[in-house]
Amino acid sequence: MHIAWTKNLTGEEKQRRKNEVMSYKNAFDDLKQILEKDFLKKEADRDYSDGWEHRQIAVNEYNAALTELIKLIDLEPKDE
């Protein structure tokens, strides 16, 4: 589970939040499958005409956001 779910929480409050988020696991697992299937990472922009740098930045940012979203909804235990 990503630390963002319990950031700034301690004790009972933190455990309560973990339990709440874990109750979403089935929905998050389904969402993860959808994201990985239907929202594929974009290929690098190989058209080096004017403005290619901006197009490549957009591709990189899309891919980074998709990766971060998948990490956030992945509730499998991680080695910390």
VMD Tcl script that builds the backbone (N, CA, C; Angstrom):
set m [mol new atoms 240]
animate dup $m
set s [atomselect $m all]
$s set {name element resname resid chain x y z} {
  {N N MET 1 A 0.852 -1.175 0.000}
  {CA C MET 1 A 0.000 0.000 0.000}
  {C C MET 1 A 0.902 1.243 0.000}
  {N N HIS 2 A 0.567 2.181 -0.819}
  {CA C HIS 2 A 1.326 3.423 -0.928}
  {C C HIS 2 A 1.156 4.227 0.354}
  {N N ILE 3 A 2.233 4.826 0.809}
  {CA C ILE 3 A 2.234 5.585 2.059}
  {C C ILE 3 A 1.279 6.784 2.035}
  {N N ALA 4 A 0.936 7.256 0.863}
  {CA C ALA 4 A 0.039 8.415 0.754}
  {C C ALA 4 A -1.310 8.158 1.431}
  {N N TRP 5 A -1.739 6.901 1.486}
  {CA C TRP 5 A -3.030 6.577 2.089}
  {C C TRP 5 A -3.064 6.838 3.593}
  {N N THR 6 A -1.906 6.761 4.252}
  {CA C THR 6 A -1.883 6.909 5.712}
  {C C THR 6 A -0.957 8.026 6.185}
  {N N LYS 7 A -0.545 8.865 5.266}
  {CA C LYS 7 A 0.368 9.951 5.612}
  {C C LYS 7 A -0.229 10.814 6.726}
  {N N ASN 8 A 0.611 11.144 7.705}
  {CA C ASN 8 A 0.250 11.992 8.847}
  {C C ASN 8 A -0.747 11.356 9.810}
  {N N LEU 9 A -0.980 10.069 9.702}
  {CA C LEU 9 A -1.863 9.377 10.638}
  {C C LEU 9 A -1.020 8.496 11.546}
  {N N THR 10 A -1.494 8.282 12.758}
  {CA C THR 10 A -0.777 7.420 13.693}
  {C C THR 10 A -1.761 6.532 14.441}
  {N N GLY 11 A -1.204 5.488 15.037}
  {CA C GLY 11 A -1.971 4.622 15.927}
  {C C GLY 11 A -3.234 4.058 15.327}
  {N N GLU 12 A -4.295 4.174 16.118}
  {CA C GLU 12 A -5.595 3.623 15.728}
  {C C GLU 12 A -6.138 4.265 14.458}
  {N N GLU 13 A -5.925 5.549 14.340}
  {CA C GLU 13 A -6.410 6.281 13.159}
  {C C GLU 13 A -5.754 5.732 11.883}
  {N N LYS 14 A -4.460 5.452 11.966}
  {CA C LYS 14 A -3.728 4.907 10.823}
  {C C LYS 14 A -4.241 3.512 10.462}
  {N N GLN 15 A -4.455 2.674 11.474}
  {CA C GLN 15 A -4.958 1.329 11.215}
  {C C GLN 15 A -6.369 1.361 10.650}
  {N N ARG 16 A -7.192 2.256 11.156}
  {CA C ARG 16 A -8.560 2.403 10.650}
  {C C ARG 16 A -8.534 2.794 9.170}
  {N N ARG 17 A -7.623 3.719 8.813}
  {CA C ARG 17 A -7.506 4.163 7.418}
  {C C ARG 17 A -7.016 3.018 6.528}
  {N N LYS 18 A -6.021 2.237 7.011}
  {CA C LYS 18 A -5.538 1.082 6.246}
  {C C LYS 18 A -6.680 0.107 5.968}
  {N N ASN 19 A -7.466 -0.172 6.996}
  {CA C ASN 19 A -8.602 -1.090 6.827}
  {C C ASN 19 A -9.603 -0.545 5.816}
  {N N GLU 20 A -9.867 0.741 5.896}
  {CA C GLU 20 A -10.808 1.368 4.961}
  {C C GLU 20 A -10.307 1.246 3.526}
  {N N VAL 21 A -9.042 1.594 3.300}
  {CA C VAL 21 A -8.471 1.530 1.949}
  {C C VAL 21 A -8.444 0.093 1.453}
  {N N MET 22 A -8.106 -0.854 2.317}
  {CA C MET 22 A -8.073 -2.265 1.904}
  {C C MET 22 A -9.465 -2.757 1.497}
  {N N SER 23 A -10.508 -2.130 2.030}
  {CA C SER 23 A -11.862 -2.530 1.638}
  {C C SER 23 A -12.148 -2.158 0.177}
  {N N TYR 24 A -11.322 -1.285 -0.421}
  {CA C TYR 24 A -11.467 -0.888 -1.823}
  {C C TYR 24 A -10.658 -1.791 -2.757}
  {N N LYS 25 A -9.956 -2.778 -2.210}
  {CA C LYS 25 A -8.995 -3.567 -2.975}
  {C C LYS 25 A -9.580 -4.142 -4.260}
  {N N ASN 26 A -10.749 -4.744 -4.211}
  {CA C ASN 26 A -11.331 -5.343 -5.424}
  {C C ASN 26 A -11.542 -4.306 -6.515}
  {N N ALA 27 A -12.060 -3.153 -6.138}
  {CA C ALA 27 A -12.283 -2.088 -7.122}
  {C C ALA 27 A -10.958 -1.580 -7.669}
  {N N PHE 28 A -9.971 -1.403 -6.797}
  {CA C PHE 28 A -8.654 -0.934 -7.245}
  {C C PHE 28 A -7.980 -1.954 -8.155}
  {N N ASP 29 A -8.129 -3.239 -7.835}
  {CA C ASP 29 A -7.551 -4.274 -8.701}
  {C C ASP 29 A -8.186 -4.226 -10.093}
  {N N ASP 30 A -9.505 -4.051 -10.135}
  {CA C ASP 30 A -10.192 -3.927 -11.428}
  {C C ASP 30 A -9.723 -2.675 -12.167}
  {N N LEU 31 A -9.613 -1.567 -11.463}
  {CA C LEU 31 A -9.155 -0.319 -12.075}
  {C C LEU 31 A -7.735 -0.468 -12.609}
  {N N LYS 32 A -6.876 -1.137 -11.859}
  {CA C LYS 32 A -5.497 -1.354 -12.299}
  {C C LYS 32 A -5.469 -2.138 -13.615}
  {N N GLN 33 A -6.299 -3.171 -13.707}
  {CA C GLN 33 A -6.369 -3.952 -14.954}
  {C C GLN 33 A -6.832 -3.087 -16.121}
  {N N ILE 34 A -7.824 -2.245 -15.887}
  {CA C ILE 34 A -8.322 -1.350 -16.936}
  {C C ILE 34 A -7.223 -0.393 -17.370}
  {N N LEU 35 A -6.544 0.220 -16.414}
  {CA C LEU 35 A -5.476 1.164 -16.748}
  {C C LEU 35 A -4.363 0.488 -17.540}
  {N N GLU 36 A -3.976 -0.707 -17.119}
  {CA C GLU 36 A -2.890 -1.409 -17.802}
  {C C GLU 36 A -3.293 -1.900 -19.184}
  {N N LYS 37 A -4.584 -2.128 -19.388}
  {CA C LYS 37 A -5.062 -2.635 -20.678}
  {C C LYS 37 A -5.455 -1.504 -21.636}
  {N N ASP 38 A -6.202 -0.544 -21.144}
  {CA C ASP 38 A -6.798 0.475 -22.012}
  {C C ASP 38 A -6.059 1.816 -22.030}
  {N N PHE 39 A -5.176 2.018 -21.080}
  {CA C PHE 39 A -4.438 3.274 -21.013}
  {C C PHE 39 A -2.941 2.968 -21.051}
  {N N LEU 40 A -2.527 2.397 -22.155}
  {CA C LEU 40 A -1.147 1.966 -22.315}
  {C C LEU 40 A -0.197 3.151 -22.310}
  {N N LYS 41 A 1.028 2.864 -21.893}
  {CA C LYS 41 A 2.050 3.906 -21.968}
  {C C LYS 41 A 2.264 4.277 -23.424}
  {N N LYS 42 A 2.554 5.526 -23.645}
  {CA C LYS 42 A 2.751 6.022 -25.007}
  {C C LYS 42 A 4.192 5.813 -25.444}
  {N N GLU 43 A 4.357 5.581 -26.734}
  {CA C GLU 43 A 5.681 5.402 -27.319}
  {C C GLU 43 A 6.383 6.756 -27.433}
  {N N ALA 44 A 7.693 6.713 -27.472}
  {CA C ALA 44 A 8.481 7.935 -27.648}
  {C C ALA 44 A 8.125 8.595 -28.976}
  {N N ASP 45 A 8.180 9.917 -28.999}
  {CA C ASP 45 A 7.897 10.678 -30.220}
  {C C ASP 45 A 9.136 10.653 -31.109}
  {N N ARG 46 A 9.046 10.004 -32.249}
  {CA C ARG 46 A 10.189 9.871 -33.156}
  {C C ARG 46 A 10.117 10.843 -34.336}
  {N N ASP 47 A 9.118 11.731 -34.296}
  {CA C ASP 47 A 8.987 12.757 -35.330}
  {C C ASP 47 A 9.742 13.987 -34.850}
  {N N TYR 48 A 10.952 14.186 -35.367}
  {CA C TYR 48 A 11.824 15.251 -34.873}
  {C C TYR 48 A 11.616 16.580 -35.585}
  {N N SER 49 A 10.392 16.813 -36.072}
  {CA C SER 49 A 10.073 18.109 -36.669}
  {C C SER 49 A 9.907 19.135 -35.545}
  {N N ASP 50 A 9.685 20.375 -35.932}
  {CA C ASP 50 A 9.551 21.449 -34.942}
  {C C ASP 50 A 8.574 21.062 -33.833}
  {N N GLY 51 A 8.978 21.341 -32.617}
  {CA C GLY 51 A 8.113 21.095 -31.473}
  {C C GLY 51 A 8.196 19.688 -30.919}
  {N N TRP 52 A 9.093 18.854 -31.434}
  {CA C TRP 52 A 9.151 17.465 -30.971}
  {C C TRP 52 A 9.480 17.383 -29.482}
  {N N GLU 53 A 10.259 18.344 -28.985}
  {CA C GLU 53 A 10.619 18.312 -27.564}
  {C C GLU 53 A 9.378 18.408 -26.687}
  {N N HIS 54 A 8.458 19.261 -27.083}
  {CA C HIS 54 A 7.233 19.448 -26.306}
  {C C HIS 54 A 6.338 18.215 -26.373}
  {N N ARG 55 A 6.278 17.612 -27.557}
  {CA C ARG 55 A 5.490 16.381 -27.684}
  {C C ARG 55 A 6.106 15.274 -26.829}
  {N N GLN 56 A 7.434 15.196 -26.815}
  {CA C GLN 56 A 8.094 14.161 -26.016}
  {C C GLN 56 A 7.889 14.405 -24.521}
  {N N ILE 57 A 7.930 15.651 -24.118}
  {CA C ILE 57 A 7.665 15.975 -22.715}
  {C C ILE 57 A 6.255 15.520 -22.336}
  {N N ALA 58 A 5.290 15.761 -23.215}
  {CA C ALA 58 A 3.906 15.349 -22.948}
  {C C ALA 58 A 3.818 13.828 -22.798}
  {N N VAL 59 A 4.508 13.099 -23.660}
  {CA C VAL 59 A 4.520 11.631 -23.576}
  {C C VAL 59 A 5.126 11.201 -22.243}
  {N N ASN 60 A 6.261 11.798 -21.892}
  {CA C ASN 60 A 6.932 11.433 -20.641}
  {C C ASN 60 A 6.041 11.709 -19.430}
  {N N GLU 61 A 5.383 12.847 -19.423}
  {CA C GLU 61 A 4.521 13.209 -18.301}
  {C C GLU 61 A 3.301 12.283 -18.212}
  {N N TYR 62 A 2.704 11.948 -19.343}
  {CA C TYR 62 A 1.577 11.006 -19.363}
  {C C TYR 62 A 2.015 9.672 -18.770}
  {N N ASN 63 A 3.143 9.163 -19.243}
  {CA C ASN 63 A 3.633 7.873 -18.759}
  {C C ASN 63 A 3.945 7.917 -17.267}
  {N N ALA 64 A 4.541 9.013 -16.806}
  {CA C ALA 64 A 4.864 9.141 -15.389}
  {C C ALA 64 A 3.594 9.192 -14.536}
  {N N ALA 65 A 2.597 9.930 -14.991}
  {CA C ALA 65 A 1.340 10.027 -14.248}
  {C C ALA 65 A 0.639 8.669 -14.188}
  {N N LEU 66 A 0.632 7.943 -15.287}
  {CA C LEU 66 A 0.020 6.620 -15.326}
  {C C LEU 66 A 0.734 5.680 -14.356}
  {N N THR 67 A 2.048 5.713 -14.351}
  {CA C THR 67 A 2.828 4.874 -13.443}
  {C C THR 67 A 2.520 5.202 -11.986}
  {N N GLU 68 A 2.465 6.482 -11.659}
  {CA C GLU 68 A 2.182 6.896 -10.284}
  {C C GLU 68 A 0.774 6.500 -9.850}
  {N N LEU 69 A -0.184 6.624 -10.739}
  {CA C LEU 69 A -1.558 6.234 -10.421}
  {C C LEU 69 A -1.642 4.736 -10.141}
  {N N ILE 70 A -0.991 3.944 -10.961}
  {CA C ILE 70 A -0.993 2.492 -10.752}
  {C C ILE 70 A -0.320 2.145 -9.424}
  {N N LYS 71 A 0.772 2.819 -9.088}
  {CA C LYS 71 A 1.427 2.583 -7.796}
  {C C LYS 71 A 0.485 2.919 -6.643}
  {N N LEU 72 A -0.275 3.991 -6.782}
  {CA C LEU 72 A -1.178 4.432 -5.722}
  {C C LEU 72 A -2.289 3.426 -5.459}
  {N N ILE 73 A -2.832 2.828 -6.502}
  {CA C ILE 73 A -3.961 1.916 -6.309}
  {C C ILE 73 A -3.533 0.471 -6.098}
  {N N ASP 74 A -2.235 0.192 -6.221}
  {CA C ASP 74 A -1.725 -1.156 -5.973}
  {C C ASP 74 A -1.613 -1.352 -4.462}
  {N N LEU 75 A -2.471 -2.168 -3.891}
  {CA C LEU 75 A -2.517 -2.341 -2.448}
  {C C LEU 75 A -1.759 -3.576 -1.964}
  {N N GLU 76 A -1.038 -4.221 -2.855}
  {CA C GLU 76 A -0.254 -5.381 -2.455}
  {C C GLU 76 A 0.830 -4.937 -1.477}
  {N N PRO 77 A 1.126 -5.778 -0.485}
  {CA C PRO 77 A 2.185 -5.415 0.478}
  {C C PRO 77 A 3.533 -5.247 -0.226}
  {N N LYS 78 A 4.283 -4.273 0.223}
  {CA C LYS 78 A 5.599 -3.996 -0.332}
  {C C LYS 78 A 6.639 -4.150 0.771}
  {N N ASP 79 A 7.834 -4.564 0.390}
  {CA C ASP 79 A 8.935 -4.593 1.345}
  {C C ASP 79 A 9.351 -3.160 1.607}
  {N N GLU 80 A 9.380 -2.773 2.848}
  {CA C GLU 80 A 9.723 -1.385 3.176}
  {C C GLU 80 A 11.092 -1.286 3.764}
}
mol reanalyze $m
mol bondsrecalc $m
mol representation Tube
mol addrep $m
